């Protein structure tokens, strides 16, 4: 519905037209933002599913490798070696922005003080198990990054869609109706003024002829 409380003046007509142009530009920009965010979100959802599968596969492989180490050295031997492992996990957190949305970047690395156990009398399966579990931890860090990013992007998509809908279905139609309302009222006023001026001219002409 038009803003009928807006005075139908040329100044207000120009003002409403400017507001309409601004709203239409805002709609275009928000629509582009929505599309970019949706593409980014879908890409990250696919990556999340992929990393989840990689973690499940990696954990299965890591535990199989650990089982081989236990079969080779025995539970006690593996337990004794486990207490000698000295690996520090280094998790670095950074951020990046996608259309104004802050997304995390997680890098997982390991600092080792090797050799933390003697290679004598140990099975190569121990080394393989360590490698596999470290790979899984790296993927877990990436998965955490993706899951947080998906949540943040999804929230931003929802907010952007609400803004786009508000402009498309409420603000822009209302502004168009208001511009049309003011324009019609101004045209009506101009017609009334033209009719009035015509009547005045006819009366003056008639009065002039009478006095002649």
C-alpha positions in Angstrom: 0.0 0.0 0.0 1.2 3.5 -0.7 2.3 5.9 2.0 -0.8 8.0 1.8 0.5 10.1 4.8 3.2 11.4 2.5 2.4 14.8 1.1 2.0 14.7 -2.7 4.6 17.2 -3.6 7.3 17.2 -6.3 10.0 17.2 -3.6 8.5 14.1 -2.0 8.1 12.5 -5.4 11.9 13.0 -6.1 12.6 11.7 -2.6 10.5 8.6 -3.0 12.1 7.9 -6.4 15.5 8.1 -4.9 14.5 5.8 -2.1 13.1 3.4 -4.7 16.3 3.4 -6.6 18.3 2.8 -3.4 16.0 -0.1 -2.4 16.2 -1.7 -5.9 20.0 -1.4 -5.8 20.1 -2.9 -2.3 17.9 -5.7 -3.5 20.3 -6.5 -6.4 23.3 -6.5 -4.1 21.7 -8.6 -1.4 20.4 -11.0 -4.1 24.0 -11.4 -5.4 25.2 -11.9 -1.8 22.6 -14.5 -1.2 23.6 -16.4 -4.4 27.3 -16.3 -3.5 26.7 -17.4 0.1 24.5 -20.3 -1.1 27.1 -21.5 -3.5 29.8 -21.3 -0.8 27.5 -23.1 1.7 26.7 -25.9 -0.7 30.4 -26.4 -1.5 31.3 -26.5 2.2 28.5 -29.0 2.9 29.9 -31.3 0.3 33.4 -30.9 1.8 32.0 -31.6 5.3 30.4 -34.9 4.1 33.7 -35.8 2.3 35.8 -35.1 5.4 33.4 -37.0 7.7 33.8 -40.0 5.5 37.6 -39.6 5.4 37.7 -39.5 9.2 35.7 -42.7 9.5 37.9 -44.4 6.9 41.1 -43.0 8.6 40.0 -44.1 12.1 39.2 -47.6 10.8 42.7 -47.8 9.2 44.4 -46.3 12.2 42.8 -48.9 14.6 43.6 -51.7 12.2 47.2 -50.6 12.2 47.2 -50.4 16.0 45.8 -53.9 16.2 48.6 -55.2 14.1 51.1 -53.5 16.4 49.4 -55.2 19.4 49.5 -58.6 17.6 53.2 -58.0 16.8 54.4 -56.7 20.2 51.6 -57.5 22.7 49.5 -55.1 24.6 52.1 -54.5 27.3 54.8 -53.7 24.7 52.5 -51.2 23.0 51.5 -49.7 26.3 55.1 -49.1 27.3 55.9 -47.5 24.0 52.8 -45.3 24.2 54.0 -43.7 27.5 57.3 -42.8 25.7 55.6 -41.0 22.8 56.3 -37.2 23.1 54.3 -35.4 20.4 53.0 -31.9 20.9 49.9 -30.9 18.9 50.1 -27.4 17.4 46.7 -26.0 16.4 46.8 -22.7 14.6 43.6 -20.7 14.2 43.1 -18.0 11.6 40.1 -16.4 9.9 38.9 -15.4 6.5 35.9 -13.5 5.3 33.3 -14.5 2.7 30.8 -11.7 1.9 31.4 -10.2 5.4 31.1 -13.5 7.2 34.0 -14.5 9.4 35.0 -18.1 8.8 37.7 -20.0 10.7 40.8 -21.7 9.2 42.2 -24.5 11.3 45.8 -25.8 10.7 46.9 -28.8 12.8 50.5 -29.7 13.0 52.7 -31.9 15.3 56.0 -31.2 16.9 57.9 -34.4 17.7 61.0 -35.0 19.8 62.3 -38.1 18.0 63.4 -40.7 18.8 61.0 -41.0 21.8 61.5 -44.7 21.9 64.2 -47.1 20.7 63.6 -48.7 17.3 65.1 -51.9 18.6 62.6 -54.5 19.4 59.7 -52.5 18.1 57.3 -53.1 15.2 57.0 -50.9 12.2 53.3 -51.0 12.9 53.8 -48.6 15.8 55.2 -46.0 13.4 52.4 -46.6 10.9 49.8 -46.3 13.7 51.2 -42.9 14.8 51.2 -41.7 11.2 47.5 -42.8 10.7 46.3 -41.2 13.9 48.1 -37.9 13.2 46.4 -37.9 9.7 43.0 -38.4 11.3 43.6 -35.5 13.8 44.5 -33.2 10.9 41.3 -34.1 9.1 39.3 -33.6 12.4 40.7 -30.1 12.6 39.6 -29.4 9.1 36.2 -30.9 9.8 35.7 -28.6 12.8 36.6 -25.7 10.5 34.0 -26.8 8.0 31.2 -27.4 10.5 31.6 -24.0 12.1 31.7 -22.4 8.6 28.6 -24.2 7.5 26.7 -23.0 10.6 27.8 -19.4 10.2 27.1 -19.3 6.5 23.7 -20.9 7.0 22.8 -18.2 9.5 23.9 -15.5 7.2 22.0 -17.0 4.3 18.8 -17.0 6.4 19.3 -13.3 7.4 20.1 -12.3 3.8 17.0 -14.2 2.5 14.8 -12.3 5.1 16.2 -9.0 3.9 15.8 -9.9 0.2 12.2 -10.9 0.8 11.4 -7.8 2.9 12.7 -5.6 0.0 11.1 -7.6 -2.7 7.7 -8.1 -1.2 7.2 -5.1 1.1 9.6 -2.1 0.8 9.9 -2.0 -3.1 6.2 -2.5 -3.8 5.3 0.1 -1.2 7.7 2.6 -2.6 6.4 2.0 -6.1 2.8 2.5 -5.0 3.8 5.7 -3.1 5.6 7.1 -6.2 2.6 6.2 -8.3 0.2 7.7 -5.7 2.1 11.0 -5.6 2.5 11.1 -9.3 -1.2 10.6 -9.9 -2.1 13.2 -7.3 0.3 15.7 -8.9 -1.1 15.0 -12.3 -4.6 15.4 -10.9 -3.6 18.7 -9.3 -2.1 19.9 -12.6 -5.3 19.0 -14.5 -7.4 20.9 -11.9 -5.1 23.9 -12.1 -5.3 23.8 -15.9 -9.1 23.6 -15.8 -9.2 26.5 -13.2 -6.9 28.6 -15.3 -8.9 27.9 -18.4 -12.1 29.0 -16.6 -10.4 32.2 -15.3 -9.2 33.0 -18.8 -12.7 32.5 -20.2 -14.3 34.7 -17.6 -11.7 37.4 -18.2 -12.2 37.2 -22.0 -16.0 37.4 -21.5 -15.7 40.3 -19.1 -13.4 42.0 -21.6 -15.9 41.6 -24.4 -18.7 42.9 -22.3 -16.9 46.1 -21.4 -15.9 46.8 -25.0 
